[in-house]
């Protein structure tokens, strides 16, 4: 559990800004049927994409701070 907090928390502002900019684009968000299960699957997929992006930045030692 400690690794998750470290990876996700190091570039949290960058991940938030990327989420806001790319929230309507294909890899993160796409249109599905209007059901709870479909929207849940898309939200889980979007979370996984941003966690992978945060892990990539962390393991490449790229830290962006304001």
N, CA, C and O atoms as a Tinker XYZ file with bonds, in Angstrom:
   264  protein
     1  N      0.818000   -1.195000    0.000000    73     2
     2  CA     0.000000    0.000000    0.000000    64     1     3
     3  C      0.862000    1.260000    0.000000    63     2     4     5
     4  O      0.443000    2.284000   -0.539000    81     3
     5  N      2.025000    1.212000    0.576000    73     3     6
     6  CA     2.902000    2.375000    0.618000    64     5     7
     7  C      3.349000    2.780000   -0.783000    63     6     8     9
     8  O      3.454000    3.973000   -1.065000    81     7
     9  N      3.616000    1.817000   -1.670000    73     7    10
    10  CA     4.051000    2.127000   -3.022000    64     9    11
    11  C      2.986000    2.913000   -3.771000    63    10    12    13
    12  O      3.313000    3.860000   -4.485000    81    11
    13  N      1.725000    2.543000   -3.624000    73    11    14
    14  CA     0.631000    3.239000   -4.302000    64    13    15
    15  C      0.578000    4.705000   -3.889000    63    14    16    17
    16  O      0.421000    5.576000   -4.746000    81    15
    17  N      0.704000    4.993000   -2.621000    73    15    18
    18  CA     0.631000    6.367000   -2.137000    64    17    19
    19  C      1.811000    7.167000   -2.674000    63    18    20    21
    20  O      1.653000    8.329000   -3.051000    81    19
    21  N      2.975000    6.561000   -2.712000    73    19    22
    22  CA     4.169000    7.257000   -3.186000    64    21    23
    23  C      4.078000    7.540000   -4.680000    63    22    24    25
    24  O      4.401000    8.646000   -5.116000    81    23
    25  N      3.653000    6.578000   -5.459000    73    23    26
    26  CA     3.576000    6.753000   -6.909000    64    25    27
    27  C      2.518000    7.774000   -7.274000    63    26    28    29
    28  O      2.776000    8.654000   -8.096000    81    27
    29  N      1.364000    7.686000   -6.702000    73    27    30
    30  CA     0.251000    8.546000   -7.080000    64    29    31
    31  C      0.416000    9.953000   -6.531000    63    30    32    33
    32  O     -0.065000   10.903000   -7.149000    81    31
    33  N      1.061000   10.117000   -5.423000    73    31    34
    34  CA     1.136000   11.415000   -4.785000    64    33    35
    35  C      2.268000   12.310000   -5.252000    63    34    36    37
    36  O      2.266000   13.503000   -4.947000    81    35
    37  N      3.230000   11.773000   -5.979000    73    35    38
    38  CA     4.402000   12.557000   -6.338000    64    37    39
    39  C      4.105000   13.595000   -7.420000    63    38    40    41
    40  O      4.674000   14.686000   -7.379000    81    39
    41  N      3.255000   13.300000   -8.363000    73    39    42
    42  CA     2.914000   14.228000   -9.443000    64    41    43
    43  C      1.409000   14.468000   -9.471000    63    42    44    45
    44  O      0.807000   14.474000  -10.545000    81    43
    45  N      0.815000   14.659000   -8.348000    73    43    46
    46  CA    -0.639000   14.737000   -8.276000    64    45    47
    47  C     -1.212000   15.934000   -9.029000    63    46    48    49
    48  O     -2.282000   15.819000   -9.627000    81    47
    49  N     -0.536000   17.067000   -9.016000    73    47    50
    50  CA    -1.045000   18.245000   -9.734000    64    49    51
    51  C     -0.975000   18.016000  -11.239000    63    50    52    53
    52  O     -1.887000   18.404000  -11.969000    81    51
    53  N      0.098000   17.390000  -11.707000    73    51    54
    54  CA     0.234000   17.096000  -13.135000    64    53    55
    55  C     -0.843000   16.109000  -13.577000    63    54    56    57
    56  O     -1.448000   16.278000  -14.635000    81    55
    57  N     -1.079000   15.090000  -12.775000    73    55    58
    58  CA    -2.113000   14.105000  -13.103000    64    57    59
    59  C     -3.480000   14.778000  -13.117000    63    58    60    61
    60  O     -4.294000   14.495000  -13.996000    81    59
    61  N     -3.746000   15.652000  -12.170000    73    59    62
    62  CA    -5.025000   16.362000  -12.145000    64    61    63
    63  C     -5.191000   17.239000  -13.388000    63    62    64    65
    64  O     -6.252000   17.233000  -14.012000    81    63
    65  N     -4.148000   17.993000  -13.753000    73    63    66
    66  CA    -4.228000   18.854000  -14.928000    64    65    67
    67  C     -4.410000   18.041000  -16.207000    63    66    68    69
    68  O     -5.204000   18.418000  -17.069000    81    67
    69  N     -3.692000   16.943000  -16.338000    73    67    70
    70  CA    -3.854000   16.077000  -17.517000    64    69    71
    71  C     -5.257000   15.483000  -17.564000    63    70    72    73
    72  O     -5.844000   15.352000  -18.638000    81    71
    73  N     -5.787000   15.127000  -16.414000    73    71    74
    74  CA    -7.154000   14.601000  -16.366000    64    73    75
    75  C     -8.159000   15.644000  -16.858000    63    74    76    77
    76  O     -9.081000   15.317000  -17.606000    81    75
    77  N     -7.981000   16.883000  -16.442000    73    75    78
    78  CA    -8.891000   17.939000  -16.873000    64    77    79
    79  C     -8.761000   18.239000  -18.364000    63    78    80    81
    80  O     -9.763000   18.484000  -19.036000    81    79
    81  N     -7.542000   18.221000  -18.879000    73    79    82
    82  CA    -7.323000   18.536000  -20.294000    64    81    83
    83  C     -7.802000   17.405000  -21.197000    63    82    84    85
    84  O     -8.433000   17.658000  -22.223000    81    83
    85  N     -7.506000   16.152000  -20.822000    73    83    86
    86  CA    -7.780000   15.006000  -21.689000    64    85    87
    87  C     -9.023000   14.216000  -21.287000    63    86    88    89
    88  O     -9.163000   13.063000  -21.695000    81    87
    89  N     -9.914000   14.788000  -20.516000    73    87    90
    90  CA   -11.049000   14.028000  -20.004000    64    89    91
    91  C    -12.043000   13.592000  -21.071000    63    90    92    93
    92  O    -12.800000   12.649000  -20.840000    81    91
    93  N    -12.068000   14.236000  -22.220000    73    91    94
    94  CA   -13.015000   13.868000  -23.270000    64    93    95
    95  C    -12.369000   13.135000  -24.438000    63    94    96    97
    96  O    -13.003000   12.963000  -25.478000    81    95
    97  N    -11.137000   12.707000  -24.290000    73    95    98
    98  CA   -10.429000   12.054000  -25.388000    64    97    99
    99  C    -10.394000   10.543000  -25.194000    63    98   100   101
   100  O    -10.603000   10.050000  -24.086000    81    99
   101  N    -10.131000    9.812000  -26.269000    73    99   102
   102  CA   -10.333000    8.370000  -26.325000    64   101   103
   103  C     -9.649000    7.523000  -25.258000    63   102   104   105
   104  O    -10.346000    6.751000  -24.600000    81   103
   105  N     -8.346000    7.606000  -25.039000    73   103   106
   106  CA    -7.779000    6.610000  -24.115000    64   105   107
   107  C     -8.348000    6.693000  -22.711000    63   106   108   109
   108  O     -8.360000    5.700000  -21.983000    81   107
   109  N     -8.814000    7.862000  -22.330000    73   107   110
   110  CA    -9.293000    8.033000  -20.958000    64   109   111
   111  C    -10.807000    7.908000  -20.874000    63   110   112   113
   112  O    -11.322000    7.267000  -19.958000    81   111
   113  N    -11.505000    8.493000  -21.786000    73   111   114
   114  CA   -12.964000    8.531000  -21.744000    64   113   115
   115  C    -13.528000    8.193000  -23.112000    63   114   116   117
   116  O    -13.022000    8.669000  -24.129000    81   115
   117  N    -14.557000    7.389000  -23.146000    73   115   118
   118  CA   -15.251000    7.096000  -24.397000    64   117   119
   119  C    -16.709000    6.830000  -24.071000    63   118   120   121
   120  O    -17.059000    6.569000  -22.920000    81   119
   121  N    -17.543000    6.894000  -25.069000    73   119   122
   122  CA   -18.979000    6.763000  -24.868000    64   121   123
   123  C    -19.382000    5.300000  -24.785000    63   122   124   125
   124  O    -18.920000    4.464000  -25.561000    81   123
   125  N    -20.252000    5.013000  -23.830000    73   123   126
   126  CA   -20.746000    3.657000  -23.613000    64   125   127
   127  C    -22.262000    3.721000  -23.436000    63   126   128   129
   128  O    -22.859000    4.798000  -23.413000    81   127
   129  N    -22.858000    2.558000  -23.315000    73   127   130
   130  CA   -24.298000    2.483000  -23.065000    64   129   131
   131  C    -24.626000    3.173000  -21.740000    63   130   132   133
   132  O    -23.775000    3.274000  -20.856000    81   131
   133  N    -25.835000    3.635000  -21.616000    73   131   134
   134  CA   -26.245000    4.351000  -20.422000    64   133   135
   135  C    -26.665000    3.368000  -19.329000    63   134   136   137
   136  O    -27.847000    3.213000  -19.026000    81   135
   137  N    -25.668000    2.716000  -18.754000    73   135   138
   138  CA   -25.932000    1.810000  -17.632000    64   137   139
   139  C    -24.864000    2.037000  -16.568000    63   138   140   141
   140  O    -23.772000    2.529000  -16.852000    81   139
   141  N    -25.199000    1.677000  -15.368000    73   139   142
   142  CA   -24.277000    1.875000  -14.256000    64   141   143
   143  C    -23.001000    1.065000  -14.452000    63   142   144   145
   144  O    -21.903000    1.568000  -14.214000    81   143
   145  N    -23.138000   -0.167000  -14.879000    73   143   146
   146  CA   -21.970000   -1.038000  -15.059000    64   145   147
   147  C    -21.033000   -0.495000  -16.129000    63   146   148   149
   148  O    -19.815000   -0.539000  -15.958000    81   147
   149  N    -21.575000    0.013000  -17.220000    73   147   150
   150  CA   -20.740000    0.548000  -18.294000    64   149   151
   151  C    -19.994000    1.799000  -17.836000    63   150   152   153
   152  O    -18.806000    1.946000  -18.123000    81   151
   153  N    -20.660000    2.687000  -17.140000    73   151   154
   154  CA   -20.003000    3.898000  -16.643000    64   153   155
   155  C    -18.967000    3.562000  -15.574000    63   154   156   157
   156  O    -17.918000    4.203000  -15.503000    81   155
   157  N    -19.251000    2.576000  -14.755000    73   155   158
   158  CA   -18.282000    2.141000  -13.750000    64   157   159
   159  C    -17.027000    1.594000  -14.419000    63   158   160   161
   160  O    -15.914000    1.886000  -13.981000    81   159
   161  N    -17.198000    0.806000  -15.473000    73   159   162
   162  CA   -16.052000    0.253000  -16.192000    64   161   163
   163  C    -15.198000    1.358000  -16.821000    63   162   164   165
   164  O    -13.969000    1.290000  -16.773000    81   163
   165  N    -15.834000    2.369000  -17.406000    73   163   166
   166  CA   -15.093000    3.479000  -18.008000    64   165   167
   167  C    -14.351000    4.264000  -16.927000    63   166   168   169
   168  O    -13.207000    4.667000  -17.141000    81   167
   169  N    -14.971000    4.484000  -15.788000    73   167   170
   170  CA   -14.313000    5.217000  -14.703000    64   169   171
   171  C    -13.128000    4.436000  -14.136000    63   170   172   173
   172  O    -12.096000    5.027000  -13.820000    81   171
   173  N    -13.265000    3.129000  -14.006000    73   171   174
   174  CA   -12.149000    2.300000  -13.538000    64   173   175
   175  C    -11.020000    2.334000  -14.560000    63   174   176   177
   176  O     -9.849000    2.420000  -14.189000    81   175
   177  N    -11.365000    2.267000  -15.850000    73   175   178
   178  CA   -10.354000    2.347000  -16.903000    64   177   179
   179  C     -9.614000    3.687000  -16.845000    63   178   180   181
   180  O     -8.387000    3.718000  -16.934000    81   179
   181  N    -10.339000    4.779000  -16.697000    73   179   182
   182  CA    -9.704000    6.092000  -16.620000    64   181   183
   183  C     -8.773000    6.212000  -15.428000    63   182   184   185
   184  O     -7.690000    6.787000  -15.542000    81   183
   185  N     -9.177000    5.679000  -14.291000    73   183   186
   186  CA    -8.328000    5.685000  -13.104000    64   185   187
   187  C     -7.064000    4.883000  -13.339000    63   186   188   189
   188  O     -5.975000    5.302000  -12.948000    81   187
   189  N     -7.206000    3.724000  -13.983000    73   187   190
   190  CA    -6.037000    2.888000  -14.268000    64   189   191
   191  C     -5.070000    3.589000  -15.219000    63   190   192   193
   192  O     -3.854000    3.482000  -15.054000    81   191
   193  N     -5.600000    4.305000  -16.214000    73   191   194
   194  CA    -4.739000    5.036000  -17.147000    64   193   195
   195  C     -3.920000    6.081000  -16.406000    63   194   196   197
   196  O     -2.716000    6.196000  -16.636000    81   195
   197  N     -4.551000    6.844000  -15.521000    73   195   198
   198  CA    -3.813000    7.894000  -14.822000    64   197   199
   199  C     -2.865000    7.332000  -13.773000    63   198   200   201
   200  O     -1.827000    7.934000  -13.501000    81   199
   201  N     -3.197000    6.197000  -13.182000    73   199   202
   202  CA    -2.248000    5.568000  -12.259000    64   201   203
   203  C     -1.025000    5.051000  -13.006000    63   202   204   205
   204  O      0.093000    5.130000  -12.497000    81   203
   205  N     -1.231000    4.524000  -14.207000    73   203   206
   206  CA    -0.096000    4.083000  -15.027000    64   205   207
   207  C      0.765000    5.274000  -15.438000    63   206   208   209
   208  O      1.991000    5.175000  -15.454000    81   207
   209  N      0.137000    6.390000  -15.767000    73   207   210
   210  CA     0.891000    7.596000  -16.110000    64   209   211
   211  C      1.697000    8.083000  -14.911000    63   210   212   213
   212  O      2.852000    8.478000  -15.065000    81   211
   213  N      1.106000    8.060000  -13.727000    73   211   214
   214  CA     1.814000    8.481000  -12.520000    64   213   215
   215  C      2.974000    7.535000  -12.212000    63   214   216   217
   216  O      4.049000    7.982000  -11.813000    81   215
   217  N      2.764000    6.241000  -12.393000    73   215   218
   218  CA     3.834000    5.275000  -12.148000    64   217   219
   219  C      4.971000    5.465000  -13.144000    63   218   220   221
   220  O      6.141000    5.372000  -12.775000    81   219
   221  N      4.636000    5.729000  -14.400000    73   219   222
   222  CA     5.669000    5.971000  -15.413000    64   221   223
   223  C      6.514000    7.188000  -15.040000    63   222   224   225
   224  O      7.743000    7.130000  -15.089000    81   223
   225  N      5.870000    8.271000  -14.674000    73   223   226
   226  CA     6.605000    9.465000  -14.274000    64   225   227
   227  C      7.477000    9.206000  -13.052000    63   226   228   229
   228  O      8.601000    9.701000  -12.965000    81   227
   229  N      6.951000    8.426000  -12.107000    73   227   230
   230  CA     7.688000    8.132000  -10.881000    64   229   231
   231  C      8.931000    7.289000  -11.166000    63   230   232   233
   232  O     10.017000    7.594000  -10.674000    81   231
   233  N      8.771000    6.241000  -11.952000    73   231   234
   234  CA     9.896000    5.347000  -12.220000    64   233   235
   235  C     10.932000    5.944000  -13.160000    63   234   236   237
   236  O     12.081000    5.502000  -13.167000    81   235
   237  N     10.547000    6.944000  -13.958000    73   235   238
   238  CA    11.514000    7.672000  -14.785000    64   237   239
   239  C     12.114000    8.862000  -14.037000    63   238   240   241
   240  O     12.888000    9.633000  -14.604000    81   239
   241  N     11.756000    9.006000  -12.773000    73   239   242
   242  CA    12.234000   10.103000  -11.913000    64   241   243
   243  C     11.912000   11.470000  -12.493000    63   242   244   245
   244  O     12.749000   12.373000  -12.491000    81   243
   245  N     10.694000   11.611000  -12.988000    73   243   246
   246  CA    10.208000   12.886000  -13.496000    64   245   247
   247  C      9.242000   13.434000  -12.460000    63   246   248   249
   248  O      8.150000   12.895000  -12.280000    81   247
   249  N      9.632000   14.489000  -11.786000    73   247   250
   250  CA     8.799000   15.095000  -10.760000    64   249   251
   251  C      8.576000   16.556000  -11.112000    63   250   252   253
   252  O      9.530000   17.327000  -11.221000    81   251
   253  N      7.333000   16.931000  -11.288000    73   251   254
   254  CA     6.988000   18.286000  -11.670000    64   253   255
   255  C      6.283000   18.939000  -10.492000    63   254   256   257
   256  O      5.272000   18.428000  -10.011000    81   255
   257  N      6.806000   20.051000  -10.032000    73   255   258
   258  CA     6.231000   20.753000   -8.890000    64   257   259
   259  C      5.991000   22.210000   -9.257000    63   258   260   261
   260  O      6.648000   22.769000  -10.135000    81   259
   261  N      5.052000   22.795000   -8.574000    73   259   262
   262  CA     4.760000   24.209000   -8.785000    64   261   263
   263  C      5.380000   25.007000   -7.658000    63   262   264
   264  O      5.260000   26.232000   -7.630000    81   263
